[in-house]
Each structure stands twice: as C-alpha cells, then as structure tokens.
Amino acid sequence: MRKLSTLTKSSLVTGAAMAAAIGLAASPASAAGTWTVTGGGSFTASASHPILKDSNTGTTLDCTSSAASGSAANGTGLSGTNIATISGLSFTGCTGPAGISFTVAPQGLPWHLNAASYDGSDVTTGTLTGVIAKLSGLCNATFAGTTSSTSPATLTATYTNSTHTLAITGGSLKAYSVSGICLGLINNNDLAVFTGKYVVTPSTLKLTSP
C-alpha cells in the first residue's frame, strides 16, 4: 500500500497555508475510494517564510510564518476528495519591497485537500482548493482564481510522509481590486504563485493508496 500521511503579500495570500495541513484533485484512484489515512483527526501545521510572487512584476511578498489547523479523514477505502480540510489559517510578519507591511486574511475557509496520485513510496500529489485571500495595508488586493475575485483558486500541493510536510508548490492566483500605495508592484489581473512548506503535527498522520 502507498502512503501519505497526513498558505504574501506572500503567503498571502497563502496565504496558506496558505495553506494547512491539507489540500490535494481527484483522480481515478481517489474516485474509486482507495485511500487509507492513519493518524487522522485534528492537526496543526506551521510554515516558515511562505512567499507570494507576482509573476508579472517579479515582486516577492514574504511572511515570517504561517500557522494552519484543520482535520483529516481517518480510515480505509476513502475517496481522495476532501480528504482533509484547513479550517484555520493565519500569517504573521508579512512584508513586501522596502519593508512595507501588510496583513493577510484568508477567505471562505475551510479550504480542502484532495488526494490525486501517489508515487508508490512517500509522496502524494493533489490540490488545495477554495483559496481566496485579502491583503490589506498601504497596498490592498484580493487574490483568487483566474476567473473572478469570488472564484476560488486551486493550488498544487504535495504531502511527504517521511517529513510530514505539506508543500504548496504551484497553481495560479490572480490579483483583483488593487488599491492604495502599491507603486506598480502589484496590479489588477497580475498572476501570482504562492509557495510554502507546512510541517504537520502530529507527525503520525499518513495517507496510503494501493
């Protein structure tokens, strides 16, 4: 059996988390209900320096840390869809160029983790869905999916059993309602990529699939 145990201007928008413990898209394996989760239940997760990068301007937004909490399924013969949820997500110490500070507020929680595929030894790949976040400060923006400001983004995620780490590694976010003193660093319709590595507690949370 295979296993996966169980985010800004950076994370932002996350941000997370961003992001947290936590999201992976359904494939034939998950649809067939072949996933097994051990050590499921409530979890917490933390990431150091999650980053949101504006793909159009190259602007990088960084948070000192991000914290997530949620719950994971537990049992055998599970669908990969919504195999875990992130119900709480926060970002601290978020800054952009020139040290401009901002706050990040995740929207529409819980976000969902959906398991799609397993590499046969350690890593599960899937998606984190439901992602929308608002950035506020001198510069304000909403990051969501590429269709509209109310359409959640889907981010790529991997979970590694051996390090109990959920990594958000790709997927597209889009900037909307940009206002304030953004100095052209973030603009309406800019695409952005969030990256963050969340270490999950308890470390016994694992997912396996045949």
C-alpha positions in Angstrom: 0.0 0.0 0.0 1.2 3.5 -0.7 1.2 6.2 1.8 0.6 9.7 2.5 0.0 10.6 5.9 -1.2 13.2 6.8 -0.5 29.3 2.7 2.1 37.0 0.6 1.5 39.7 0.2 3.5 36.4 0.4 1.7 33.7 1.6 -0.7 35.6 1.2 -2.0 35.0 0.3 -1.3 31.9 1.1 -1.9 32.7 2.1 -1.8 29.5 3.2 -1.3 27.9 4.2 -1.8 29.1 2.5 -2.4 26.9 3.2 -2.6 23.9 6.2 -2.2 20.6 6.6 -4.2 19.9 4.0 -5.2 20.1 0.4 -4.8 17.7 -2.6 -7.6 16.9 -7.1 -9.5 13.8 -7.6 -8.2 11.1 -9.9 -9.4 7.6 -10.8 -7.7 6.3 -7.7 -9.4 8.7 -5.4 -12.7 8.4 -7.1 -12.5 4.6 -6.6 -12.1 5.2 -2.9 -8.7 3.5 -2.5 -7.1 5.9 0.0 -6.2 4.9 3.6 -5.5 7.5 6.3 -3.9 6.6 9.6 -3.4 9.0 12.5 -6.3 11.2 11.1 -8.2 13.7 13.1 -7.3 17.2 14.2 -4.0 18.6 13.2 -1.9 21.8 13.2 0.8 22.9 10.8 3.4 25.7 10.5 5.4 27.2 7.7 8.5 29.4 7.8 8.6 32.2 5.2 5.8 31.4 2.9 6.1 33.5 -0.3 3.8 35.0 -2.8 5.5 36.1 -6.1 3.8 38.3 -8.6 4.5 36.6 -12.0 4.1 39.9 -13.9 6.3 42.3 -11.9 8.5 39.8 -10.1 7.5 41.4 -6.8 8.0 39.0 -3.9 5.9 39.2 -0.7 7.1 37.3 2.3 5.7 36.4 5.7 7.8 35.4 8.7 5.5 32.5 9.4 2.1 30.9 8.8 0.0 28.6 11.0 -2.8 26.3 10.0 -5.2 24.0 11.7 -7.8 21.5 10.5 -8.8 17.9 10.4 -8.1 14.9 8.3 -10.2 11.8 7.5 -9.3 8.6 9.1 -10.0 5.1 7.8 -9.7 2.9 4.7 -11.4 2.9 1.3 -11.6 6.7 1.3 -12.2 9.0 -1.6 -9.3 11.4 -2.2 -11.8 14.3 -2.5 -11.8 16.5 0.6 -9.6 14.0 2.4 -8.5 16.9 4.7 -9.7 20.4 5.4 -8.0 23.6 6.6 -10.4 25.4 8.9 -7.9 27.9 10.4 -5.1 29.8 8.7 -3.0 32.9 9.7 0.1 34.8 8.6 2.4 36.9 10.7 5.2 39.4 9.9 4.2 39.9 6.3 6.3 42.4 4.3 6.9 43.4 0.7 9.5 45.6 -1.1 11.0 48.4 1.0 9.7 46.7 4.2 6.1 47.7 3.5 4.0 45.7 6.0 0.6 44.2 5.3 -1.9 41.7 6.8 -3.4 38.6 5.1 -6.9 37.4 5.7 -7.9 34.0 4.2 -11.5 34.0 2.9 -14.1 31.2 2.6 -12.5 28.7 5.0 -12.4 25.7 5.2 -10.2 25.1 2.2 -9.9 21.5 1.1 -7.2 19.0 0.4 -7.8 16.4 -2.4 -5.5 13.5 -3.0 -4.9 12.6 -6.6 -1.8 10.4 -7.0 0.8 8.6 -5.0 4.4 8.0 -6.1 4.5 4.5 -4.5 6.8 5.2 -1.7 6.5 8.6 0.1 4.8 11.5 -1.7 1.1 12.2 -2.5 0.3 14.9 -5.1 -3.0 16.7 -5.4 -4.7 20.1 -4.9 -5.6 22.7 -2.3 -8.9 24.1 -3.3 -11.1 27.1 -2.2 -8.2 29.6 -2.0 -9.1 33.3 -1.7 -7.2 35.8 0.4 -7.3 39.5 1.0 -4.2 41.7 1.5 -4.5 45.0 3.4 -2.2 47.8 4.5 -0.7 50.6 2.4 -1.4 48.3 -0.6 -4.7 46.3 -0.8 -5.7 43.4 -3.1 -7.7 40.3 -3.3 -6.1 37.1 -4.6 -8.4 34.5 -6.0 -8.8 32.2 -9.1 -8.3 33.4 -12.6 -12.0 33.8 -13.4 -13.1 36.4 -10.9 -12.5 37.8 -7.4 -15.1 35.4 -6.0 -13.9 32.3 -7.8 -11.5 30.3 -5.5 -8.1 29.3 -6.8 -6.8 25.8 -7.0 -3.2 25.3 -5.9 -0.9 22.3 -6.4 0.1 20.5 -3.3 2.3 17.6 -2.2 2.4 15.7 1.0 5.6 13.8 2.1 5.0 11.1 4.7 8.7 10.9 5.8 8.9 14.6 6.7 5.2 15.1 7.4 5.4 18.2 5.2 2.6 19.7 3.1 4.2 21.8 0.3 2.2 24.3 -1.7 4.2 24.5 -4.9 2.2 25.9 -7.7 -1.2 26.9 -9.3 -2.3 30.3 -10.3 -3.7 33.2 -8.2 -4.9 36.4 -9.8 -5.0 40.0 -8.2 -8.2 41.9 -8.1 -9.4 45.2 -6.5 -5.8 46.5 -6.2 -5.8 49.9 -4.4 -3.7 52.1 -2.1 0.0 52.7 -2.5 1.1 49.7 -4.5 3.6 51.6 -6.6 3.0 49.3 -9.5 4.4 46.3 -7.6 1.0 44.6 -7.8 -1.6 45.4 -10.4 -5.1 44.3 -11.3 -5.1 41.0 -13.2 -1.5 40.1 -12.3 -0.9 36.4 -11.8 0.9 35.2 -8.7 2.3 32.0 -7.3 2.3 31.0 -3.7 4.8 28.7 -2.2 5.0 27.4 1.4 6.1 24.3 3.3 3.9 23.4 6.2 5.2 20.9 8.8 2.2 18.9 10.1 1.6 17.9 13.7 1.0 15.1 14.7 3.8 13.5 12.6 1.9 10.2 12.6 -0.7 11.4 10.1 -0.2 9.3 7.0 -2.0 8.6 3.7 -1.6 5.4 1.7 -3.1 4.2 -1.5 -2.6 0.9 -3.4 
